[in-house]
């Protein structure tokens, strides 16, 4: 981790893999090695942006403990050729062993895949250990400004070089400029005696004109020094004090509606992804869509369905979304009774339990027209408030959490910790202990052995729901 963080500081392109257990140069049994590692980590954390480099290095270890090294492409091509050639399995195994033995000590070819879950879990333990200690580190002194956080700040240490890409922006109105561009908005201001006049315009529609004009009066009581503006479909909260103003984007009604629709789609996908009968509900949804479209019957539907869905969780989720999206326009062309009849015929063709037909029909109708009620984590009494990460109960409700620059940790039923954080590519990923990070995108269903976790994302908001299999089945049969 420290080696890769240092390489990132020096902009070296090739990441360093996890070293072997017998590597004497990095053995933790050597006290001098331990002292050097601790010193290096401390120095990194004290550098500007050093903590971010350490987190990114941990991300890389979690995502790929054994990154490809120069020359690995040729070795893997030779390995593939060995596996495709003739000869007995024993001969091929001997050739593979010779190839692995000739690979370099850092080559991914020599890595044991059984070590990956253990290394990911170790990286997550280090992350939690570091987070606890950094949380207790001295913070900003009262009255001081965080580093590189204010646009046009007077002090160089706190100055922001360009408007941040997040949902908040702090401006020093008395700075050298009177114009800024942020999140599709044009911000301009001027002083009016002791007050400030702020003009916010929508830049996404040309030519830029109109907008909202706000008078900021710093002499008002603190409770009155805030305004709410709506410009270009965006809702802004404006808080001001002296020569400083903080702008915050608020989720508008359209974003909330889209998040609620995504959550409904996620619940329907979670039902189709239940693994019983080789993803029987998922195969049934696909066959039902074919029948409603009038596609000619295929004799290999049952067998091909079983093979098609023996895939990765990401591929299964994509298949579930496609099936529900294909069913959505078809539901409007047929009566519920006709859809139910076709679902029963498809269920019989696939030799699935009879109640699957009604469950799939209801899931398709739910995904096509429903919007999930969303609850804010800050106001939901069921979300845990004890010290530590909030607890997501298995109530079947969607709880909305804001996304910020720091990782979001949520404790799932069964005392499992789910972490949502940006990876080194700035994409939001979901991480469970000992498992590889999974990209969230706008919708993710994590099928655990006793639980389904649905994650829907819209902008800077994420809605989470923990669903027990019996809850999914009961809701579909209701």
N, C-alpha and C positions, 0 to 999 in steps of 0.2 A: 504494500500500500504506500509506504513512504517513498519507495523507489519510483513508483509511477507518478506520485504527486510531484516529486522533484523533476522528473522527466517532463511533466506537463508545464512546470515553471520554465524549463529550458526549451520548451517547444520541440522536444524530441518525438518523432512520429511513432516509434515502435514501443508498445507497452511491454512491461516485464511480467512474465508469468509467475504464478506461485512457485517458489523454489521447492526442490525435493526435500524430504525429511532428513536426508543424510548430508545436506549441503553445509559444510563446516563454516563457510563464510557468513551464514545467516542463522546459525544454530542458536536457539534461545537458551541452550544450556551453557553458553559462553557469556559470562557476565559483561565482558567488554562489548560484545555485540548488542546486548540488551541496553547498556548505557548509551551506545551510539544511536540505536534506533529511537530511544526516548528523547535524546538530545535533538535528533533530526526532526522528530514529530513536533517537539516544542518550538523549534525554530520556524517550521512551516506555519504553525498556527499563529505565530506573531507577525508574519508577513502580511501585507495588504492582499486580500483575496486568498490567503493561504488556507483558511478553513474550507472555502469552496473547492480548492484543489484536492484537499483531503477527502471531502465527501465524494467528489467525482472519481477519485481513485478507488474508494470503497464501492461505488456503483459499478465500476469496471470489474472488480473482483467478483461481485455478486452476479453480474451478467455473463461474464466469461472468465473463469479463473485461469484458463490456459489459452490466451489469445494466440492467433497464428503468428509464427515467426518467419523471417525471410528464408525462403527455400522450402517452406512447408507445402506450398502448392504442388511442387514437383513430387514431393514424397507422397502426398495423398493421391496424386494421379497414378504413381507406381503401385500404391496399395490397392486402388480400384482395379488396376490391370491384373494384379495377382489374384484378386477374388473372382475375376471373370474368366480366367484361363482354366484350362482343363487340369486334370491330375486329381489325386486323392485329397481329401480334406487334410490329412496329415502332412502332405507335401506343401499344400498352400499355407498351413499354419507355420511350418518351418520357414518358408520364405518371408512370411509376415514378421516373424520373430527376428530374422536377420535384418530386415528393413528397419524395424523399430530400434534395434540395437545400434544401427549405424546413424540414427538421427541424433541431432545435437541435444544437449542436456535440457535446453529450454523449449524444444520442439513440442507442439501440441500432440504429436504422434506418440510421445512417450507418456502422456498423461493417462491416469487411471480414471475412467468416467465415474467410478463409484465414489471418488473423492469430491465430485462437484457439489452434491447436497451438503456435505460436511463443511466444505469451504464457504459456501454461501451462508450457512448458519453461523459460522465463526465471524464472517464479515458483519453480519447483522448484530451479533453480540458486541463487537467492537464499536459499531455505530451507536448502539444504546449506551455503552460505557462512556464514549466520548461525549454524547449529547448530555448525559447527566452532569459531567464535569464542566462542560462549556456553559451549561445553564447556571452553574454556581460561580462562573468567572465574573470579575468586576465588569459591570455594564457601564453605560454612559453616566457620567456625573450629572446631578440635577442641573438643568439649565443649559446643558450642552446639546449639540446636534449630532446625530449619527453621521459617520463618514459617508461622503459621496451620496447624499440623499436629497439635496435641495438644488433645484435648477436656479442658476444665476445667484448662488450664495456668495456672501462677501468673503468668507474664509475658504481658501483653496481646499483644505482638508474635507470640508463638508459639501463642496460643489459637485453637482451632477453634470457630466459632460453633455448629456443629451436626455430628453424626456424618457422616463422609464416606460417599459412596455406593459407594466402591470395595470391594476385597476385603481391606483392611487398616484397622485403627483403633488409634490410640495414645491411651491414657487416663492422666490423672493422677489416681490414686486418692485423693490427699490434697486434691483440689480442693473447691469449695464444694458439690458435689452428690454423691449416692451412687447415682444411677440414670441409665441411658442406654438408648436404643432404637436398634438398628442391625441392618439386613438381616433383619428379622423376628424378632430376638432381643431379649429383655429382660435387661439386664445390671444387677445390683445388687451392692453390696459393702459391707463394713464392716471396721474394723480390729480385730485381735485381738492387742494388744500390739505387738510388732515385725512381726507378720505381717498378711496380708490374706486375707479370705474372700470369694471371688467366686462368685456364683450366676448361671448362664446358663440362661434359660428360652425355650421356643418360644412366640412370640406369635401364630403363624399358626393355632393351634388354641385355641379358647376353651372354658372359662375357662383362663387361664394357671395352670399348676400344675406341680409336679415340677421337672424340669430337672436340671442337674448342678452340684454344689457342689465347688469347688476351693479348696485351701489353698495360698496363695502365700507361700513362705518366702524372703525376700530374702537370708538369711544362707547359703543353699546355694551351692555352687560354681557358676560360670557355666554349666558343661556340664549342670547338673541343673536350671537355672531355666527349664524349659519343660514344658508339659503338652499333651496332646491330648484334646479333648473332642468328643463327638458329640451334637448337640442338634437335634431337629427335622429329621433327615436331613442336617444340615450338619456337616462336620468342621472343627474349629477347632484351630489351633495357638496356644498361649498362651505368650508369652515375657515375663518380668518381671525388673525390676531396681529395687530401692528402692521408690519410690512410683509407678512407671510400669509399665504393662503394654501389650504389643502383641498384638493379636488378628489372626490371618490366617485367612481362609477357604480351605480346601483343596478341590480338586475331588473330589467323592465318586465312588463306583463307578458310580452311575446316570448322572452327568454324563459320565463317561468312556465308558460304553457308548453313550450317545446320540451323542457325538462320533464314535465309531467307526462307528456306523450311518450318520450323515450323510456321513462320508468315503466309505463304500461307495456311497451314492447319488450322490455327486459323481463318483466314478470312472465309474459307469455313464452318467451324463449326459455326461461328457466324450467317451465313445465315440459317443453319439448325436449330439453336436454337431460331429463331424468334417465338414467342409464338402463332401466329395466327393459327386458326384451330386446336387447341390442339397439337401444334408442328407438324403441318401437313407436313412440308418439311422433318422433321426428320423421321416421319413414312413412308413417301414416299421413302426416301433413303434406309431404311431397306427393304421395300417391293421390291424395284428395285433390290437390291443385291440378294434377294431370287430368283427372276424371272430369273436373268442372270445366277445364279448358277444352275438353273433347278430344284430347290426344289419343291416338290408337293405343289399345292395351299392349303391354309388353309382358311376354311370358316370364321374363327373368326379374320382374319387379321385386318379389320378396328376397331373392338371393342377392341381387345387385344392391338392394337397399341395405342389407346387413353389411356388405363389404364397404359400401360407400361411406358409412358413418363410423367405421372403425378408424377414426382419424384423430388428429390432435384436437384439444378443446377449442382452439381458435377456429379451426376448420368446421367443427360442429356448430359453433355459434354462427358463423357465416352462413352455413346451410340452413339453420333455423330462421335467421332473418330473411333469407331469400324466399323460403317457403311461405312465411307469413306475409311478406310483401306481394307475392304472387296471389295469395288467397284474398288479399284486401279488396281489389277491384271485382273479383269474382263473387264475393258475398252479396254485392248489390244487384247481381243479375239473377239470383235465385232466391226463392223463399227459404226461410229457416228449415222448413220441412224437407225441401229438396236437398239442401246441404246435408241435413242429418241422414237422409237416405243414402246419399253418395258416400258419406263418411262410414256408414255401417257396411256398405259393400266393400269399400277399401279395407276396412278392418277385417272383414271375413277373408278377403284375398291374402292378407298378410298373416292370417292366423294369430291375431292379437286378442287380448281380453276384450270383451264387449264394451266395457265402460270407457275404453280409450277413444271411441268414436265421439262421444259427447264431450270428453275432455278437450280433444283437439279442436272441435268446432267452437267451443267456448273460448279457448285460447286465441283462435283466429279472430273471433268477434271482439275480444278484449283488446287485442293489438290494433285492430282496425279503427276502433271508435272510442276507446276509453282514455281517460287521463287520470293518473294516480293522484290522490290527495297527498300533498307534500307537507312535512312538518319541519320547522326550523329546529336545529339542534339546541339553540340557546333557549328555546321556550318549551321544548318537549320534556315533560316531567319524567318520562321513562328512560331518557338518556342519562347514563351515569354521570354524577357530578363529583365523585370522590377524586382525590389526588391521582394524577396519572391520566392516561388516555381515556376519552369517553367510551362508554360501553354501548354497543349496538345490540339491543335485545332482539330475540327471534319472535317479534310480534307480527311480522309481515308488513309493517309500515315503512314508508320511505322517509328517511331523515336527511335533511339538507345540511351540508357543511360548506363553509367558504374555503376556497383554495387560496393559499398564500405562498410566499417564497419558501417557507419552512415545510418539512414533511408533515403530513396529517396522519396521525396514528389513531386507530380505532380498535377497541378490544371486542372480538367476536365471541359468541357463545362457545363454551369449551375453553375459555381463557386463551384464545389464539389472538395474536397481534397482527392486524392488517395495517400496512404502511402504504400510503399514497405519496409519491414523491416524483419530481422530475429526474430523469436519468441524464447521462452525460450528453445525450442528444437533445435535451430540453423537452422530451416527450414524457407525459405523465404515465407512470407505471405503478402497478399494484404488486406488493411483495408480501409473501407469507414466509415464516421462518423455514429455512432449509429448502425453499423452492426458488426457481428462477423468476426474475421480474417479468411481468406480463404487461404489455402496452394496453392502456385503458381505451384510448380513442374516445368515441362518444358513448359507447356502451360495452360493458364487459359483464359476463356471467362466470363466476368462479364456482365450478361444481366440486365441492368437497364431499367426503364420503358420507357425512351426516347432515349436510347443510348446503344450500345454494346462496351465494352472495351476489346480489345484482348491484352494479355500479353504473349510474348514468351521469354523464357530464355535459354541461352546457356552460361555456365561458368559464367564469371563475367560481362556479358552483358545482357541487357533486352531490348526488342523491344516492344513499346507500340503503340496502334492505337485506335482512337476513331471513331466509325462508327455509323451514323444515320441509322435507318431502311430503309428509302427511298434510301440511298446511296447503301446499300446492295442489295436491290431489283433492282435498276437501273443497277448496275454493272452486276448482274446475267442475266438481260434481254438484255444487250448490245451485 
